[in-house]
Amino acid sequence: MRWVLQASRGACQVVSQVSRARVCAPAITQLPRYYSTPLNLLPDVDFEELNQMLEKKSITLLDVRPPEELEDVGMIPQAKNLVLQPLGINILLSDEEFKEKVGFDKPKKDDPIVVTCLLGIRARTAQLALMAAGYTNVRRYKGSFTDWLEKKGPVVFPEKKEETK
């Protein structure tokens, strides 16, 4: 027995009862998508612009990678680590609870923020999460840490935290 799911423009997805199921990605990705409101993203930041912002100390730079990744490959100087997975919970904490939990002052809703990760994918997710929490001036460093390394930007390594049992 065989089923065929027809999607727009002739793309299809074929699934059989036998363990050889096959999925045709265009059939899934060509379906229409609807959003409740349009996304108004601020333009991404490039290497030169980020350097200027860091020199002026005019932004909060958030690196959303886990601490282990930062310890392995380093991070951009002045970046503050705010791990992506608990970001939604942490950003909703009071200012005092936020500082106690993550170790730095919570940015104000209209403060200029730039988010970064290794390639820019997690940074976009963090940007959208911050926007959903009411932050209005959030931008993404598109190439993120990989671009930073390619352009020979300085790298710092955070101190390794002692594990407690």
Number of C-alpha atoms within 10 A of each C-alpha: 6 8 10 10 11 13 15 13 10 8 15 17 17 15 17 12 9 8 7 9 10 10 12 12 11 15 18 16 12 12 11 7 6 7 6 5 6 7 9 7 15 12 11 16 19 15 18 11 12 19 14 11 17 17 11 9 11 13 19 20 26 23 27 25 19 14 18 12 12 21 15 10 13 17 28 22 14 16 18 19 22 22 19 20 13 10 14 15 10 19 19 14 13 11 15 11 15 18 14 11 10 14 12 14 13 19 15 13 15 11 15 17 21 24 29 31 29 22 16 20 15 21 26 21 15 28 25 18 16 21 18 11 13 14 19 18 18 25 23 29 25 23 21 24 23 15 17 22 15 10 11 9 14 11 14 14 13 16 9 10 9 6 5 4 3
